[in-house]
Amino acid sequence: MTTELRVLSPTEWDVWYGGLERAFGDGDKGSEHRELVRSLTHYDRSLGAYDGGECVGTAGSFPFRVTVPGGSLVPSAGVTMVSVAATHRRRGILTSLMRRQLDDVRERGEPLAMLLASEPAIYGRFGYGIASRRLRTDVDTSRVRLNGPAEDGDSIRLRQVAPAEGMAACEAVYAGTVPSRPGMIDRLPGWDRLQIFDRDPSAPLQCVLAERDGEPAGYALFRNRASWNAAGPDGTVELRELNALDPSSYAALWRFLFGIDLTSTIACDNRPADDPLFHLVSDPRRCALRVWDGLFLRPVDVGAALAARTYRVPVDAVLEVEDSFCPWNEGRWRLSGDPKGAVCERTADPADMVLSVRELGALYLGGTSLRELEGAGRVRTLSPAVVETASLAFGSDVAPWVPHDF
């Protein structure tokens, strides 16, 4: 049995998306959600594998720009909607999709590809490394106090609005935070609607804005899920997203969430690894912190990717890169960089370290240290002094983070 791989046609979208829903076990989310996803689909970046008229594999990407250390926005393929039908596993369909997709990304001149993995074990063999981490937390607000900065008098005003009404203000705040943290994605048109799409009428999405002198300075998107036990109210605030432009606005939003009546827990699925929240709470042990993988990243063009970011300290190192899946990346690269910029070019000079493209992806945003990977045996050091400097150079003062799925 053979399968045909081809670029998605608009007339095939329903069959294609239906195959994706079956593979993920998703129920029908309704026509409004389907039309929103359809409107965000980039057909020329979407692939389908077909067995006759049946769609048995899917893969797509978005033409994102992602913040890298130094603050630049770098073109990156946001890989998404990857699936293989349960009836067609172990036939090389996923490998074929990944092969075609990375070839296409290279032709478009995008130096990076990135994804959020439903199953982390899948993507290492295609060169994707874990470049950021996310924190999950359940804050026991009945036992934990918030010790934030003093309220800023009358200069910060909290205002609850309908999510659609607050959408423009939320997006303005989000855009203001994008340059400040590696891993942040410059949202494409229409993505604001996806962030406020409400699939749960039992606990509708709510929005609170923090405003300073009449201008948006922060926002929180959340649900208030009611619950009662024998002792009384025991509701949960389910936080979808919280961003702020300054510490006072940030603390004011958390103070609001802590004070919502009839609740005793704030549940968050995705906070940055260096979230200031955990320096504001009285008892971090009662926040039930769990670390998860976040963004998976792979350089598609090693030279262009390493030259696109800056480095914390001056570095001059030769990296021998292994990349059997994208062999154009294999070989030795001399990286010369500092806080102002970088150059990365082919070289015949002896290597200072040997690593695979997966480890290079893990290093890229500064959320994983070279020493970590060396300790795990994932990097082979040939020049210890150079590697020590490179470990400092690749780091980031701010932990990389992607605040939403894609």
Protein Blocks (a to p, Z undefined) as FASTA:
>chain_A
ZZddddddfklmmmmmmmmmmmnopacebjklmmmmmmmpcfklcccddehjbcfbdcdd
dddddddehiiacdddddehiacdfklghnommmmmmmmmmmmmmmnopabdcdddfblk
lmmmnopacfbdcddddddfklbccdddddehjlbccddddfklmmmmmmmmmmmmmmmp
ghiacddehjlmmmmocfbfklccddddddeehiafbdcdddddddddfkbccddcddfb
dcdfbfklmmmmmmmmmmpghiabdcdfbdcfklfklmmbfblmlnopacddfbdcddfb
lmlmmmmpccfbdcddddddddfklmmlgccddddddfkbccddddfbdcfbdcdfklmm
mmmnopacfklmmmnopaccfblmlmmmmmmmmpcfbdcddfbdZZ
